[in-house]
Amino acid sequence: MINIIKRYKWFFLLLIANVIIGIIFPKIGKVSFQITKSNFLQILSVVPPIFVLLGLLDVWIDRSTMIKFVGKGSGLKGALIALLLGSVAAGPLYAAFPISMVMLKKRTSIFNVFIFIGAWSTTKIPMETFEIASLGYKFALTRLALSLIGIFIIAFILDKAINEDEKQKLYEKANLSI
Amino acid sequence: MFTIILYIVAGICLIISSLKDHLKTKKALKKAFKSFENILPQFLTIVVIIGMILSVLDESTISKYIGANTGILGIVISIIIGSITLIPGFVAFPLAAALLNNGAGPAQIAAFVSSLMMVGIVTIPMEINLFGKKAAIIRNTSAVIFSLVVAFVMGVLL
C-alpha cells in the first residue's frame, strides 16, 4: 500500500493541486479536469493492444539467435537484422546499452551496433504504433522515414569517426564486461 | 479507425500465439500488464499535467513559443527540452499530441519527439562509460543535428 502511494505520489499530489486550483479558480479547474478526463479515456482506449503486441514481441523474438546474424562481414543483411533487432525491442534507450555489449562480444561490427542503438531509440514497433495513434499517420510515418535515413547516416559517421585502435579497445572492453 | 485495426491485429496475434504456445502467451500477457503498470504512474501524472497546462495556457500562448511561425527559435527550444528530459515515448506522445492540437507547430513537435528519443543528456555518462567519450559525443551531437533536419523537412512537408 505504501509502495503504491510512493509510486503514484506525483499523480496524487498533482490531483490534489488540481482540486485546490478548482476550488480557488472553478473555471480553470473545471476545464483542467475535463481535458484530463478526455485525454485519459482516449489514451486508455488505444493502449491495451499496443502493450499486448509489446508482450508478444518480447516472448516470441529470439534475440540471441538474431545477434548471431549481425556479426562482422554480415553486410547489408546484418545491418537490416540489427535494425529489426532494435525495432522489436521494448524499453528505454539505456536498456539497449547492455545488449549492445553482448553484440560487441560476438564481434558485431561497430556500424551494426549503432544501427541497433539507433533503431532501439526511434523505430520500436510498439512505440511507432502509439505514435501513429497519437500524432496521426502523416506525422508518424514521415518521421519514421526520416529516422531510418538518419539512423544509417549516424551509424556511418560513428563507424568512420572511431579508428581501428578505438574499435579494438571497445571489443576488448565488451569481452571483459558481463 | 487505426485503433480498431490495432485491436484486430493484436487479437489475431494473440490467438495465433496461444494456439502455438499457451504458456508463452500467458508470459506475454503478464509482460504486457507489467510494462503497462510500470509506465502507469508517469502516464497518469503527465495526463494531469497536460490538463493543467492546457487549462492555463491557451493556443495563442503555446503557438507564441513553439508554434509553426516561431521557426528556428521554436525548434531550438523544442530540441533543448527534448534533449534534457528523459520521458518514455508512451508518456511523450500524448503530450506531443496535446501540444500539436493546441497551437504547437509540427516542425517544433517533430524536433521535440526526435531529440527526446535519440539524444540523452542525462544518460550520457552511461554512454561514455560503454562506448567512450568520442563515440558518445559524436552520437549525441549528430542526433541533435538530425533532429534539426527532421524538423525542417517536416516543417516543409506537413
Interface residues (C-beta under 8 A of the other chain):
Chain A: R7 Y8 W10 F11 L14 L15 A17 N18 I21 I28 G29 V31 S32 F33 Q34 I35 T36 N39 F40 I43 S45 V46 V47 P48 P49 I50 F51 V52 L53 L54 G55 L56 D58 V59 W60 A90 P92 L93 Y94 F97 S100 M101 F114 I117 G118 S121 T122 K124 M127 T129 F130 E131 I132 A133 S134 L135 Y137 K138 F139 T142 R143 L146 S147 G150 I153 I154 I157 L158 A161 I162 E166 K169 L170 K173
Chain B: F2 T3 L6 Y7 V9 A10 G11 C13 L14 S17 K24 T25 K27 A28 L29 K30 K31 A32 F33 S35 F36 L40 P41 F43 L44 T45 V47 V48 I49 I50 G51 M52 L54 S55 V56 L86 P88 G89 F90 F93 P94 A96 A97 A98 L100 P106 I109 A110 V113 S114 M117 M118 G120 T123 M126 E127 L130 F131 G132 K134 A135 I138 R139 S142 A143 F146 V149 V150 V153 M154 L157 L158
